[in-house]
């Protein structure tokens, strides 16, 4: 009888899951129709406002409206055609992580070059990363500024999630720091100021990044900062919280819409271990605020702690809490009052030291807790033109030979560039296939890129040969 009861409970649970899935999928379909209508109206209003601002004649307005209407029709047509991995040529692997990889790809029909982030659904489900994946996708959709890497498409198949983003050929801040060892205070001022503006832009959207580190500060072709990798990002929606996915019976469509040595030895040890940590499952806890580790609640100010650690690393050559293993690093972060030490052999200005101490301190005393303006007003940023900093030359020139130059990235084996894990793959785990409906509404296409005219010849770009 007990066995029968267990079986009945199991069937009931399975049935409940199917009912919830059907309900969310159906309601989500109609909610998307409403959302698309509002977005279309918003684009029309922007057009009308811009034409009024430009003072166009009635005939010019008529022609502009006709052109816009054609774009809207094309947008709907292209959205209905399912985008998949077969629409892209894989050129080179430019990054690997615990849950997937990043590839340089070229869209077959237009020749446009992108960075394709591939995430394995099975790993996302097993490691309870669904909430983080949802938050990453949402922040990339909602961000429309120069400080966050731009996402043009997102889609999925039975095995993977795909994010199609702009390719930034400048590499990342981790690579730059490993090349330069240390930066001057002027260079540090520039990069920290740009990162402040990048962090501010996502805080305005009510997101907390929680994983601000040099690896996630990308450099565009001109050497300016763009924030990336929102895999640990959290927001205000229910679907951005891990506990939400433990019971989905009440899910609604709207829920889906990481003995001290002398400074030279520490720097050498840090550089020796840094690459391995960057690509491991464990990662490095060097940049994470202590209150995040404690899991007793934290605010967006935890991102400012991380920025203080990066600033220390830029000036000293290694992060303040680095150790031979993550466990020792964790202990140093938690005991920051004793372990935040400035080596006398690497002197920095009093303004720089003070700012780092104001970033890396107790949350109730941390600079930025009362708004970003108090950070911008700090004496260390004297002379910074916050409004036009992105229009100025970058502090360090980035050598980029072409739009698909990968020389500023690590080399990875390109033994098999074919993305074989497609929807037709017979090795798809059945339990994964039945649970992956939690990724509903993951698909996205950005209006500006989908309606962009002027194709690039498909074979006009080729990746750089390994150095």
C-alpha positions, 0 to 999 in steps of 0.5 A, a space after each residue: 500500500 505504501 508503494 502504491 501511495 508513493 507512486 500516486 504521489 509521484 504521478 500527482 506531482 508529475 501531473 501538477 508539473 505538466 499542468 503548471 507548465 501548460 498554464 505558464 506557457 499559454 499565459 506567457 504567450 498572451 502576455 508577450 503579445 501585450 508586451 510586443 504591442 506596448 514596445 511597438 507603441 513605444 518605438 512609434 512614439 520615439 519616432 514621432 518625438 524625434 521627427 518633431 525635434 528635427 523639425 521635419 516637413 509633413 512629406 519627410 515625416 510620411 516617408 520616415 513613417 513608411 520606412 519605420 512601418 516596413 521595419 516593424 513588418 520585417 521585425 515581426 517576420 524575422 521574429 517568427 523565424 526560429 533562430 538557431 545555432 545552424 544560423 551561425 558559423 563558429 570561428 573560434 573559442 575565446 572563453 571557457 567557464 564552469 557551465 559553458 563557453 564563449 565563441 566568436 561566431 559569424 551570422 551566415 546571412 549577414 556576416 555580422 560577427 558576435 560573441 556567442 555564450 553557450 550555457 548547458 541546461 543540465 548544469 544550470 538545473 543541477 547547480 540551481 543556476 536557473 535564477 542567475 541565468 534568468 537575471 543575466 538574460 533580463 539585465 542584458 535585455 533591459 540594459 540599453 547603454 554604452 556601459 553594458 555589453 549589448 545582447 542582440 539575440 537569445 534562444 535555446 534548444 534541448 541542450 543549451 541556452 545561447 546568448 548572442 552578444 557584441 564581440 569586444 576585441 579589446 579583451 578583458 581587464 584581467 588580461 590587461 593587468 597581467 600584461 602591465 603588472 600595475 597601473 599608474 594612478 591616472 590609469 587607475 582613475 580612468 578605469 575605476 571611473 568608467 567601472 563606476 558608471 557601468 555599475 551605476 547603470 545596472 543599479 538604476 535597473 534594480 540589479 546587483 551584479 555580485 561578481 564585479 572582477 577584472 574578468 568581467 570588465 571587457 574592453 571595446 576596440 577603443 579601450 573603454 570599459 563594458 560590464 559583462 557576465 551577469 551569471 551571479 546577478 540578482 534582481 527584484 523579480 521572483 524568477 531572479 531568486 533560487 528559492 523560487 524554483 523549488 516550488 513552481 506550482 504558483 508560478 505566473 508568466 510575469 515571474 519569468 518576464 562567488 602567514 602573509 608573504 611579502 608583496 613580490 611573492 604574493 604577486 607572483 603567486 597570484 599571477 601563477 594561479 589566476 588563470 586556473 581560478 578564472 576557468 574553474 568551477 570554484 572561481 576566486 572569492 577575492 572580490 566578493 564582499 564579506 556580507 555576501 558570504 554571510 548570506 544575512 542580507 546585503 545591498 547593491 553596495 556589495 558591488 562597491 566593495 568589489 571595485 575597491 579590491 580591483 582598485 587595490 589590484 591595479 595599484 599594487 599588482 595583486 588583490 589585498 586578500 589573495 592566498 594560495 587557496 580559496 579557503 585562506 582567501 575567504 578567511 582573509 576577506 572575513 577578517 578584512 580589518 586585520 588583513 587589508 594591508 598596504 605594502 610600504 614597498 609599493 606606496 600609493 597616494 593618500 587619496 587612493 588609499 583612503 578611497 580603497 578603505 572607504 570601499 572595503 569596509 563595513 556596509 554601514 560605513 561604505 562610500 556609495 551607500 547614500 548614492 553614487 554621487 558621493 563616490 564621484 565627489 571623492 578627491 581621487 576623481 578630481 578632474 574626471 569629466 564624468 559626462 564625456 569620459 567615454 568620448 575621451 581616449 582610453 588610458 591605455 591604447 588597445 591594439 585591435 587589427 580587425 573587427 574579429 581580432 582575438 589576439 587580446 584573448 587567451 588561446 583555446 583548443 579549436 579541435 572541434 568548432 562544430 556546435 554539436 549539442 543541438 536539439 536533435 542530439 539523441 543524448 538529451 537527458 529525459 529529466 532535463 528535457 521535462 524540466 527545462 520549461 523553467 527557461 520559458 520566455 528566454 528567446 529574445 531579439 533586439 529590434 535595432 539589430 534585426 531590422 538593420 540593413 547593409 549586409 557584410 559579406 560572409 567571408 570578409 572577416 577571419 580570426 587571427 592566427 594563434 600567436 
